[in-house]
């Protein structure tokens, strides 16, 4: 990833229906989305100039907005066309696309029913989320102190900015202690996910993954489950307890940014990236580049 600050880049951002210079894509300091987290977004990977599963990401963006009680003021087809043109204008072939929608600054209070909804799309070149050498060796996770809350406390199916506050805190703590990322438990103490990726465990040709009943059921997670059938792997979605972490042979994370990332350890529990990690990395790479 480039060392240039995101506010200093060259190129274009699509903002409220227009392509504007990167530095001119601005918002007001009293924006409701900034103060009250009334913001939804997507993270989309670009391979060979095309967004992988663009339609699925677009549909989730609109579902997220609905769950956050606002309406995106553009048709889905318009946003998808803008995404494609933006990639061309910025010459992004392999990278990342970020659509985001938020409530504006007309009202600065908990109520925001009269605030205008803004939409922007940005894109940039972006290699693997984790350092390539670390990714091949497997990354190290630390169990986070913060937990995913009960499903009746937030619209967890929405990819909304407010859900990532504890993810940032957890990842910072992990990095401060020499780890790459954090494993998050839910309010019951069950294994949930990493800070911005889902988690799978493997024994032989069986994958185990937590049931997404209080955290986002990621698009890459769904893709892995689809690939498992073609690869003759069984997938078991169930409760996974921290006391079981030492019972599995392999572990990997899945996410649009993380793709398929092997894990070498969670706290004191070690894993050796093997056949399952290799099989799904290869199958996923083939799928996204098809």
N, C-alpha and C positions, 0 to 999 in steps of 0.2 A: 504494500500500500504506500502511496506517496506520502512524503513527510510534509508536504505543503498543507497548511491549515485548510479546513473545508470552506472557510469564509474567504480564502484567498485564491481559489481556483479560477481557471479560465473556462469558458464554455457557456452553456445555456441551461436554464431551469424553466420548466413549464409552470406558470403560476396563474391560476384563475383564468385559463383559456388563452394565455399568450406566452410566447417564448421570450424570456427576458435574459439579459446578461446575468451571469452567476452572481456578481456582487450586488445586483439591483433587486434580488429576490429577498425582500425584507418584510417584517411584520411589526406591528405596534407593540410597545413594551407592556401595554395593558391587555394584551390578547388573552381571552378567557382560557384558551388551550394551554397557555403558559402557567397561569395561576391556579387553574382548577383541573388540569389534566384532561380536558375534554378534547382529546386528540386520538385519532386512530391512524394506523399506517400499515404498510406492507414492506417486506424485504424480499426482493426478487433477484434471482441470479440470471445472468446473461451468458449464454454459451454460443459462440459463433454468430453473434449479432442478434440472437433471438432469446426472448425471455422464456425460461422453462416454466411450464404450466401457468402461463399468463392468465388464462381464463379463471383457473382456480383461485389465484391470488386476487384477481379483480372481484370475484364473487365474495370472497372473504372480507375484502375491504368494505363492501356495501353492507354485508351482514354486521360487521363490527360497528359501522356508523348507526345502523338501525338499533343495535343493542345499546348504544350510547345516546339514543334518542335524538339523533339529528339526521338530516337527509343530505346526501352529496348532490350538489346542484349541477351535475353533469351526467350524461348518459355513459354507461359502461363502455360502449363502443368508442365514444369520444376519448375517454381516458386511455384506452388501449391503443388507439391510433396515435395519440400524443406520445405515448411511451415509445412506440416504434420510431416515430420521427425524431424524438429526443435522442435516442441511441445513435441515429445517423448523424444528427447535427454535432454530437459530441464525439463521434468516431469511437464509440465504445463497442468492442467486439466481445471481450470476455470481462465481465464486470458485475456491477450491482445496480439495481434500480430501486428507488425509494419513493413510492407515492405516499402522501400524507394529507389528511383532512382534519381541520380543526375549527373551533368556534372563534370568531373574531372579537373585536374590542368594543362593540356597541354597548354592552352591559358588563360591568365588573362587579358581579355578585354571584352567589351560588346559582340563582336562576339565570338562564341564558337563552330563553326561548325566542328572543328577538335578535340574537346575534347572527350575523352573516356567517355562513360556512365557507371557508376557503379551502382550496385544494392546490397542492403543488406536487411536482414530480421532478426528482433529481436522479442523476446517474453518474457513475464513475467507474474507472478501471479498478478491479479488486481481485487479487489472487486469493488463495486459500485463507480462511479466517484465522487458522492457527499456523504458526511457523511450519513450513514444509518438513523440516527435519524432526520437529517435535511431533508432528502429525503421524509420520511413519513409525516413530518409536512408541507412540501412545502418549497421551497427556495425563497429567496428574490432577485429581480432584480432591477437594476438601469438603466435608459435609458442612453446610451452612448453618448458622445460628437462626437465621430468619426462615420462616416456613410459609408455604403457600396456604392462604386462608380458606375457610370453608366455602363451598360453592354458592351459598346464599348470602355471601357478603360482598360479592362483586360479579359483574358479568364476565366471568373468566373465559368464555368462548370468544370474546372480542380481543383482537390484537390492539390493545389500547395502551397508551403510554404510561398510565398510572400503575399498571401491573409490573412495570420494570424497575420501580424504585428499589424494592428489596433485592432484585436481581443485581443491580449495580452495587448495592452495599455488600452483597454476598461475594460478588466477583472481586471487588476491591480487597475484601478481607482475605480471600484465597490468594490473590496475587501478593499481598503484603506478607504472606507466610510461605511464599515460594512455590505456590501451586499455579496451574494454568486456569482453572475454573472451579466452580463449586457445585456440589450435588445438593439439591434442595429437597427437603422433606415436606410433606403437607401437614396440616394442623393436627392430624391423627398420629403423626410420626412415621407415616409410610413414605417410601421412596417416591418422589414425584418426577423431577427433571433436573437438568442443569440450568444455568441462569438464563440461557436463551436457546436451548436445544433439548430435544427429547432424548431419552436414554433407553438402550437395549442391552440385555445380557444374553449370553449364549452358552449352552452346553450341547456339544455335538451339533446336530442339525435342528435344534429347537431354540427359538428365540423367546425371551421373556421380556415384557415391557409393562410398565405400570398403566393401569386403566386411567384414561384422561378425564377424570370426573371432577377435577378442580383446577386444571391447567390446560393450556392450549394443545389441541390435537394437531400437531404440525403437518404441513403439506409434505415435507420430506419424510416424516414418520409414516404417513399414509402410503407414500411411494415405496418405502422399504417393505411394508406389509404386502403390497401388491407384488413386489419383486420376489418375496419369499416363496410365493406359490410357484412361480416359474423356476425357482432355484431348488425346489423340493425341500424347503425348510418349513417347519411348523412354527406358528406364532401363537404364543399364549399371553393374553392380556389379563393381568391379575394384580392383586395386592402383592407388593414386594416389601418386605420388612428390612430394616438396616441389619438385623441379625443374620440375614441371608446373603449379604454381600460377599462373603467368603465362599459361597457355594457354587459360584459360576466360574467358568473357564475364561470367557471373553466378555468384553464390554465395549460398546461404542456409542457415540452421540450422533444424532441426526438433526439437521437443520439446514435451512436455505444457505446460511452463511457457513456453518460448520461442515456441510455436506455429510460425508460419513467419516467420523473422526474416532480412531481407536483410543481406548483408555488403558493406561498401564497400571493405574492404581486409584483407589478411593480410600483415603485415610491409610490405614495399615493393610488393606486388602489389595493384593497384587493380581494382575491379569496379564496374559501373554497374547497379544494380537495374533490370531491364527487364521484358520480356514474361513470362519464366518466373516471376520473383518475383510479378508482379501476378497471373498466372493461378493460381498455387498458393495465394496468400493469399486470393483471391476464392473458389476452390473449397473450400478448407479452412474458411473462415468460413461458407460456405453449408452445408457438411456438419455442422459442430458445432452449428449452430443449426437444423437440420432437425427 
